[in-house]
Amino acid sequence: MRFINCSILQLVLVLQLQTLVVLSQNIINGSVPVGESLTASQKFSSSWLSSSGDFAFGFRKIQPNDGFSLSIWFDKIPDKTIVWHAQAVKTTTGLVPDGSKVTLTANGGLILTGPRGQQLWSSSLPRVRSPVSRGLITDAGNFCLLGEVTDYSDELLWSSFANPTDTLLPTQSIEIRENLSSRRTETSFKKGRFRLRLGDDGDLQLLTLNSETLAETDVYFAYYSSNTNDPRSPGYRLVFSESGYVYVIMRDNTTRFILNKKDPVSSREFYHRVVLHFDGVLAQYYHPKSQVNNNNNNGWSLAWSEPENICGKRFGQSLDANELGNLACGFNNICVLGDNQRPKCECPERFVLVDPSDGYGDCKPDFEMQNCGPENNNKTEESDANLYEFITLERTNWPSGDYKRYSNYDEGSCKSACLKDCFCAAVVLGRDRLCWKKKFPLSYGFRDPNGDSVTFIKVRKKRLPSSRKFGLRS
């Protein structure tokens, strides 16, 4: 009986291996026949490879969410960096569970379904005459859906390059009114609040949206602009060239606005990508194709980024741009620029994250904030001093939210002005002896290693003095 069971098990394993071999043989030079499918699996998830093997299309396991992203990625490098993912997936994080399936169909193109067969996403083909005849993942990382026109020619019906997410690859471009969209977080593949958009006027801009609505028309402000909006010859296309240059082409076809700060490294020896990170930083990276390049450092290296310091607030002519929203970090959160030009966010002492899973979100106080209700009418500065104290933040500034300014103040007088003001949440004092009163929530906070500002945040004392110290009787 044991011998029979072992024989059956061996037969099943052989059949499974044969099935996998058949599946791989069906994908020739990156061409995918209609009817092919891939299934997300915790144990084994197959993929469709480009002819060079540089890129793969399939399901990627995303940690720590325990879900899968339908994606395209660099397949020959250790971290399998994702360069495209299905957006508008009908799940809370944009990820799908184990057992989900993507199928290449003749009438609908790519159809993503959940374990119970419910449709979660599709490639949304336009109404065309010819059905999909095959899929093709190119050596440039572009997944295409093709319709057969004749025996010798195909019609392009849909492509991942024409439907970009947060990344551009060499030979990819963006036209007027098209954009890149950041992720919501590093591991949430829903659209976030940052956009790289080529506007109607030809200006390439980095935009931040209302974080609640995330509507494409609900733009707060631009925090970067290429200024390629000259009416005589505006920009009309953003190009990522095969050689690694990123530039806006003007209407005269002779002028280019180049984003690269210096000449890119060889595209024959390095992979390139441009990504709009979830924190709003647009950056170009390069990665050695050979394991012996770059002094054995096989990770991605930064070529350039915009803005160079996303923590530093830039004031514009628009009042909205000066006061609305935030950039990388949420309200009451402090932005610190890392060595890789990426921001890190830190809640001040006595503040905690509103959402513990989102370190870049808003921070809330762990104390009862002062208000200006009737109970404050008879209070004195001395009584407030017994209730409140200050948290000191060196080299930290909050350049928005001012409502009063005092000249020639020292630390004591600056704190005193805030202590006796029930509206005051914090004060910022610089070497110029200017004292700025702030109101909650604090916004655009950043810590500059070379800064000269000190922030004093007013917080309620953890232990209140006894009633005797107030001169009161029980």
C-alpha positions as CSV (number, residue, x, y, z in Angstrom):
1,M,0.0,0.0,0.0
2,R,2.9,2.3,0.9
3,F,4.5,1.5,-2.5
4,I,1.3,2.4,-4.4
5,N,1.0,5.7,-2.5
6,C,4.6,6.6,-3.4
7,S,4.0,5.7,-7.0
8,I,0.9,7.9,-7.2
9,L,2.8,10.8,-5.6
10,Q,5.6,10.5,-8.1
11,L,3.1,10.4,-10.9
12,V,1.5,13.6,-9.6
13,L,4.8,15.4,-9.3
14,V,5.8,14.4,-12.9
15,L,2.5,15.7,-14.2
16,Q,2.9,19.0,-12.4
17,L,6.5,19.4,-13.7
18,Q,5.2,18.6,-17.2
19,T,2.5,21.2,-16.9
20,L,5.1,23.8,-15.8
21,V,7.3,22.9,-18.8
22,V,4.3,23.3,-21.2
23,L,3.5,26.7,-19.7
24,S,7.0,28.0,-20.1
25,Q,7.2,26.6,-23.7
26,N,4.0,28.5,-24.6
27,I,5.8,31.8,-23.9
28,I,8.2,32.2,-26.8
29,N,10.3,35.4,-27.2
30,G,8.0,37.2,-24.7
31,S,4.8,36.4,-26.8
32,V,1.8,35.2,-24.7
33,P,-1.0,33.3,-26.4
34,V,-4.7,34.2,-25.7
35,G,-6.0,31.9,-23.0
36,E,-2.8,31.8,-20.9
37,S,-3.1,32.6,-17.2
38,L,-1.1,33.1,-14.1
39,T,-2.1,32.4,-10.5
40,A,-0.9,34.1,-7.3
41,S,0.4,31.5,-4.9
42,Q,2.2,31.6,-1.6
43,K,4.3,28.6,-2.6
44,F,5.0,29.2,-6.3
45,S,3.9,32.0,-8.7
46,S,5.0,31.7,-12.3
47,S,5.6,34.7,-14.6
48,W,5.9,35.6,-18.3
49,L,9.4,36.6,-19.2
50,S,10.7,39.0,-22.0
51,S,12.9,37.3,-24.5
52,S,16.1,38.7,-22.8
53,G,14.8,37.7,-19.4
54,D,15.4,41.2,-18.1
55,F,11.7,41.8,-17.3
56,A,8.9,39.6,-16.0
57,F,5.1,40.0,-15.8
58,G,3.1,38.3,-13.0
59,F,2.3,38.3,-9.3
60,R,4.8,39.7,-6.8
61,K,4.4,38.9,-3.1
62,I,4.4,42.2,-1.1
63,Q,5.6,42.2,2.5
64,P,4.4,42.7,5.2
65,N,0.8,43.0,3.7
66,D,0.6,39.3,2.8
67,G,-0.9,40.1,-0.6
68,F,0.2,40.1,-4.2
69,S,0.6,42.9,-6.8
70,L,0.0,42.2,-10.5
71,S,3.2,43.8,-11.8
72,I,6.1,44.1,-14.2
73,W,9.6,43.9,-12.6
74,F,13.3,43.7,-13.3
75,D,13.8,39.9,-13.1
76,K,17.6,39.6,-13.1
77,I,18.4,41.7,-10.1
78,P,18.1,40.5,-6.5
79,D,15.4,42.8,-5.3
80,K,13.1,42.3,-8.4
81,T,12.2,46.0,-8.5
82,I,8.7,46.7,-9.6
83,V,8.3,49.1,-12.6
84,W,4.5,48.8,-13.3
85,H,1.5,47.6,-11.3
86,A,-2.2,47.2,-11.9
87,Q,-3.9,50.3,-10.5
88,A,-7.6,50.8,-9.5
89,V,-7.6,47.2,-8.2
90,K,-10.8,46.7,-6.2
91,T,-9.2,46.0,-2.9
92,T,-8.3,48.3,0.0
93,T,-4.5,48.2,-0.7
94,G,-4.4,47.5,-4.4
95,L,-3.1,44.0,-3.6
96,V,-4.9,40.7,-4.2
97,P,-5.0,37.5,-2.1
98,D,-3.5,34.1,-2.6
99,G,-5.4,32.3,-5.4
100,S,-6.1,35.3,-7.5
101,K,-5.7,34.8,-11.3
102,V,-4.9,36.9,-14.3
103,T,-6.0,35.7,-17.8
104,L,-5.2,37.0,-21.2
105,T,-8.6,37.0,-23.1
106,A,-9.5,37.9,-26.7
107,N,-12.3,40.3,-25.8
108,G,-11.2,41.9,-22.5
109,G,-7.4,41.7,-22.7
110,L,-6.0,41.1,-19.2
111,I,-8.6,40.1,-16.6
112,L,-7.7,39.9,-13.0
113,T,-10.0,37.9,-10.8
114,G,-10.1,37.0,-7.1
115,P,-10.1,33.4,-5.6
116,R,-13.9,33.3,-5.9
117,G,-13.9,34.5,-9.5
118,Q,-14.9,38.1,-8.9
119,Q,-13.3,40.6,-11.3
120,L,-10.9,42.9,-9.5
121,W,-9.2,44.7,-12.5
122,S,-9.0,44.7,-16.3
123,S,-6.8,46.3,-18.9
124,S,-9.9,48.3,-20.1
125,L,-9.5,48.0,-23.8
126,P,-11.0,50.7,-26.0
127,R,-13.7,49.7,-28.4
128,V,-11.8,48.2,-31.3
129,R,-12.7,46.1,-34.3
130,S,-10.0,43.4,-33.8
131,P,-9.9,41.2,-30.7
132,V,-6.6,40.5,-28.8
133,S,-4.6,38.0,-30.7
134,R,-1.6,37.8,-28.2
135,G,0.3,39.6,-25.5
136,L,3.9,40.6,-25.7
137,I,6.4,41.6,-23.0
138,T,9.2,43.5,-24.7
139,D,12.9,43.7,-23.6
140,A,12.2,47.4,-22.8
141,G,9.7,46.2,-20.0
142,N,6.5,47.2,-21.9
143,F,3.6,44.7,-21.8
144,C,1.5,45.0,-25.0
145,L,-1.8,43.7,-26.1
146,L,-1.9,43.1,-29.9
147,G,-4.6,42.6,-32.4
148,E,-4.0,40.8,-35.7
149,V,-4.6,43.1,-38.7
150,T,-3.0,40.8,-41.3
151,D,-0.8,37.7,-41.2
152,Y,2.2,40.0,-41.1
153,S,1.2,42.9,-39.0
154,D,-0.3,43.6,-35.5
155,E,-2.3,46.5,-34.1
156,L,-1.4,47.8,-30.7
157,L,-4.5,47.8,-28.5
158,W,-3.1,48.5,-25.1
159,S,0.3,48.8,-23.4
160,S,1.7,49.3,-19.9
161,F,3.9,52.2,-21.3
162,A,0.7,54.0,-22.3
163,N,-0.8,53.4,-18.9
164,P,2.1,54.3,-16.5
165,T,1.9,54.0,-12.8
166,D,4.8,55.4,-10.7
167,T,7.8,54.5,-12.9
168,L,9.2,55.4,-16.3
169,L,11.6,53.2,-18.2
170,P,14.0,54.1,-21.1
171,T,12.1,54.6,-24.4
172,Q,8.9,55.5,-22.5
173,S,7.3,58.9,-22.8
174,I,4.5,61.0,-21.3
175,E,2.2,63.2,-23.5
176,I,0.2,66.3,-22.7
177,R,-2.3,65.7,-19.8
178,E,-0.6,62.4,-18.9
179,N,1.1,61.8,-15.6
180,L,2.8,59.4,-13.1
181,S,1.0,58.7,-9.9
182,S,2.8,57.9,-6.6
183,R,1.7,55.0,-4.5
184,R,-0.2,55.7,-1.3
185,T,2.6,54.1,0.8
186,E,5.6,51.9,0.1
187,T,3.4,48.8,0.4
188,S,0.0,50.2,-0.6
189,F,-0.4,50.1,-4.4
190,K,-3.4,52.4,-4.5
191,K,-2.8,55.9,-6.0
192,G,-1.2,58.4,-3.6
193,R,-1.4,62.2,-3.5
194,F,1.6,63.1,-5.7
195,R,1.6,63.5,-9.5
196,L,4.2,64.2,-12.2
197,R,2.1,65.8,-14.9
198,L,2.8,67.5,-18.3
199,G,0.1,70.2,-18.3
200,D,-1.9,71.7,-21.2
201,D,0.6,74.6,-21.3
202,G,3.6,72.3,-21.7
203,D,4.9,72.8,-18.2
204,L,6.1,69.7,-16.4
205,Q,5.1,69.9,-12.7
206,L,5.2,67.9,-9.5
207,L,1.8,68.3,-7.8
208,T,0.3,67.4,-4.5
209,L,-3.4,66.7,-4.2
210,N,-6.0,66.9,-1.4
211,S,-5.0,63.8,0.6
212,E,-8.7,63.1,1.5
213,T,-10.3,63.2,-2.0
214,L,-7.2,62.3,-4.1
215,A,-9.3,63.8,-7.0
216,E,-7.1,64.6,-10.1
217,T,-8.8,68.0,-10.2
218,D,-8.3,68.7,-6.5
219,V,-4.7,70.0,-6.8
220,Y,-3.3,71.9,-3.9
221,F,-0.1,73.2,-5.5
222,A,3.0,72.5,-7.6
223,Y,6.2,72.0,-5.7
224,Y,8.4,71.7,-8.8
225,S,8.1,73.2,-12.3
226,S,10.2,72.9,-15.5
227,N,8.9,76.3,-16.7
228,T,8.6,74.9,-20.2
229,N,5.4,76.8,-20.9
230,D,6.6,79.5,-23.3
231,P,3.6,80.1,-25.6
232,R,5.9,80.4,-28.6
233,S,7.3,76.9,-28.1
234,P,5.8,75.0,-25.1
235,G,6.7,71.5,-24.1
236,Y,4.6,68.7,-25.6
237,R,6.3,65.5,-24.5
238,L,8.4,64.1,-21.7
239,V,10.9,61.6,-23.0
240,F,13.1,59.0,-21.2
241,S,15.6,58.2,-23.9
242,E,17.2,54.8,-24.4
243,S,20.6,56.3,-23.4
244,G,19.2,57.5,-20.0
245,Y,18.4,61.2,-20.6
246,V,15.1,62.6,-19.3
247,Y,13.9,65.7,-21.1
248,V,10.9,67.8,-22.2
249,I,10.7,68.3,-26.0
250,M,9.5,71.7,-27.1
251,R,7.1,72.3,-30.1
252,D,9.9,73.6,-32.3
253,N,11.5,70.1,-32.0
254,T,14.9,71.6,-31.6
255,T,14.9,72.7,-27.9
256,R,15.0,70.3,-25.0
257,F,14.7,70.9,-21.2
258,I,16.9,68.2,-19.7
259,L,16.3,67.0,-16.1
260,N,19.5,65.1,-15.7
261,K,22.1,67.0,-13.6
262,K,25.0,65.2,-15.4
263,D,25.5,62.7,-18.2
264,P,23.9,59.3,-17.4
265,V,25.9,56.1,-17.1
266,S,25.9,53.6,-20.0
267,S,22.6,51.9,-20.7
268,R,24.5,49.0,-22.1
269,E,26.0,48.3,-18.6
270,F,23.3,49.6,-16.3
271,Y,19.5,49.4,-16.0
272,H,17.8,52.8,-15.6
273,R,14.4,53.9,-14.1
274,V,12.7,57.1,-13.0
275,V,10.2,56.7,-10.1
276,L,7.8,59.1,-8.3
277,H,8.1,57.8,-4.8
278,F,5.1,57.7,-2.4
279,D,6.8,60.6,-0.4
280,G,6.7,62.9,-3.4
281,V,10.4,62.6,-4.5
282,L,11.0,62.1,-8.2
283,A,14.3,60.3,-8.8
284,Q,16.3,58.6,-11.4
285,Y,18.4,55.5,-10.5
286,Y,20.8,53.1,-12.2
287,H,21.7,49.5,-11.4
288,P,24.6,47.4,-12.8
289,K,23.6,44.7,-15.1
290,S,26.8,42.8,-14.3
291,Q,27.5,41.7,-10.8
292,V,31.1,42.9,-11.0
293,N,30.3,46.5,-11.8
294,N,30.0,49.4,-9.4
295,N,32.6,48.1,-6.9
296,N,30.4,45.1,-6.1
297,N,27.6,47.4,-4.9
298,N,24.7,45.7,-6.7
299,G,21.9,48.0,-5.5
300,W,20.3,51.1,-7.1
301,S,22.4,54.3,-7.1
302,L,20.8,57.7,-7.2
303,A,21.5,59.8,-10.4
304,W,19.4,62.9,-9.5
305,S,16.2,63.8,-7.7
306,E,13.6,66.6,-7.7
307,P,13.2,68.4,-5.4
308,E,16.7,68.0,-4.0
309,N,15.3,68.7,-0.5
310,I,11.6,67.9,-0.2
311,C,11.7,68.8,3.5
312,G,12.6,72.5,2.7
313,K,9.4,74.5,2.2
314,R,9.3,76.7,-0.9
315,F,7.0,79.7,-0.7
316,G,5.3,80.8,-3.9
317,Q,3.1,83.6,-4.9
318,S,-0.1,81.6,-4.4
319,L,-1.4,81.8,-0.8
320,D,-2.7,78.2,-1.2
321,A,0.8,77.0,-2.0
322,N,2.0,78.6,1.2
323,E,-0.6,77.4,3.7
324,L,-2.5,74.3,2.4
325,G,-1.6,70.7,3.1
326,N,1.9,69.3,3.6
327,L,4.5,67.6,1.5
328,A,6.3,64.4,2.6
329,C,5.2,64.4,6.2
330,G,1.8,65.0,7.8
331,F,0.6,67.6,10.2
332,N,2.6,68.0,13.5
333,N,5.2,65.7,11.9
334,I,8.9,66.6,11.4
335,C,10.7,66.0,8.1
336,V,14.3,65.0,8.1
337,L,16.2,64.5,4.9
338,G,18.2,61.3,4.6
339,D,21.5,60.6,2.8
340,N,19.6,59.2,-0.2
341,Q,17.6,62.5,-0.6
342,R,14.5,60.7,0.7
343,P,12.6,62.1,3.7
344,K,12.1,60.5,7.1
345,C,9.3,61.7,9.4
346,E,9.4,61.9,13.2
347,C,6.6,62.8,15.6
348,P,7.8,65.3,18.3
349,E,7.9,64.2,21.9
350,R,4.4,64.0,23.5
351,F,2.9,63.3,20.0
352,V,2.0,59.9,18.4
353,L,1.0,58.9,15.0
354,V,-2.8,59.0,14.2
355,D,-2.3,55.8,12.1
356,P,0.5,53.7,13.6
357,S,1.1,52.0,10.3
358,D,1.8,55.2,8.5
359,G,5.0,56.9,9.7
360,Y,4.6,59.7,7.1
361,G,1.1,60.6,8.3
362,D,-0.3,63.0,10.9
363,C,0.8,63.2,14.5
364,K,-1.6,63.9,17.4
365,P,-0.9,65.1,20.9
366,D,-1.0,62.7,23.8
367,F,-2.3,65.5,26.0
368,E,-5.4,67.7,26.2
369,M,-4.7,70.8,24.1
370,Q,-5.4,74.3,25.6
371,N,-8.6,76.0,24.5
372,C,-10.0,79.4,24.9
373,G,-13.2,78.5,26.7
374,P,-14.8,80.3,29.6
375,E,-12.5,78.5,32.1
376,N,-9.5,80.5,30.7
377,N,-11.1,83.9,31.6
378,N,-9.7,84.1,35.1
379,K,-6.4,82.3,34.5
380,T,-3.1,84.1,34.9
381,E,0.3,83.5,33.4
382,E,1.4,81.9,36.7
383,S,-1.5,79.4,36.7
384,D,-0.8,78.5,33.1
385,A,2.8,77.9,34.0
386,N,1.6,75.3,36.5
387,L,-0.4,73.6,33.8
388,Y,1.8,73.8,30.7
389,E,5.5,73.4,29.8
390,F,7.5,73.5,26.6
391,I,9.1,70.7,24.5
392,T,12.3,72.1,22.9
393,L,13.2,71.0,19.3
394,E,16.6,72.2,18.2
395,R,17.3,73.2,14.5
396,T,13.6,72.7,13.8
397,N,11.2,75.1,12.0
398,W,7.6,75.2,10.9
399,P,7.5,77.9,8.2
400,S,3.7,77.9,7.9
401,G,0.8,78.7,10.3
402,D,2.1,82.0,11.8
403,Y,-0.4,84.4,13.2
404,K,1.8,86.8,15.2
405,R,5.5,87.9,15.2
406,Y,7.6,89.6,17.8
407,S,10.9,91.4,17.2
408,N,14.0,91.4,19.5
409,Y,12.7,88.6,21.7
410,D,14.8,86.1,23.7
411,E,13.8,82.6,24.7
412,G,12.2,83.7,27.9
413,S,10.0,86.4,26.4
414,C,9.1,84.2,23.4
415,K,7.9,81.4,25.7
416,S,6.1,83.8,27.9
417,A,4.2,85.3,24.9
418,C,3.0,81.8,24.0
419,L,2.2,80.7,27.6
420,K,-0.3,83.5,28.2
421,D,-2.0,83.1,24.8
422,C,-4.6,80.3,24.7
423,F,-4.4,80.2,20.9
424,C,-0.7,79.6,20.9
425,A,0.4,76.0,20.1
426,A,4.2,76.7,19.7
427,V,6.7,79.4,19.0
428,V,9.8,79.4,16.8
429,L,12.8,81.6,17.6
430,G,15.7,82.3,15.3
431,R,19.1,83.9,15.7
432,D,17.5,87.0,14.3
433,R,15.6,87.2,17.6
434,L,12.3,87.0,15.7
435,C,9.6,85.1,17.6
436,W,6.8,83.5,15.6
437,K,3.6,82.3,17.1
438,K,2.1,79.1,15.6
439,K,-1.3,77.5,15.8
440,F,-2.3,73.8,15.5
441,P,-2.0,71.8,13.5
442,L,1.7,72.6,12.8
443,S,2.6,72.0,9.1
444,Y,5.8,71.7,7.0
445,G,7.9,70.9,10.0
446,F,11.6,70.2,9.1
447,R,14.8,69.7,10.9
448,D,17.9,71.2,9.3
449,P,21.4,70.2,10.6
450,N,22.6,73.6,9.7
451,G,19.5,75.5,10.8
452,D,19.4,78.2,13.4
453,S,15.7,78.0,14.5
454,V,14.4,76.5,17.8
455,T,10.8,75.4,18.2
456,F,9.1,75.4,21.6
457,I,5.9,73.4,21.6
458,K,3.4,74.1,24.5
459,V,2.3,70.8,26.1
460,R,0.2,70.1,29.2
461,K,2.2,68.8,32.1
462,K,1.9,65.1,32.8
463,R,1.5,65.6,36.6
464,L,-0.5,68.5,37.8
465,P,0.4,70.3,41.0
466,S,-1.7,69.8,44.1
467,S,-4.6,72.2,44.8
468,R,-2.5,73.8,47.6
469,K,0.0,75.1,45.1
470,F,-2.8,77.0,43.4
471,G,-3.8,78.5,46.8
472,L,-7.2,76.7,46.6
473,R,-9.1,74.9,49.3
474,S,-10.8,71.6,48.8
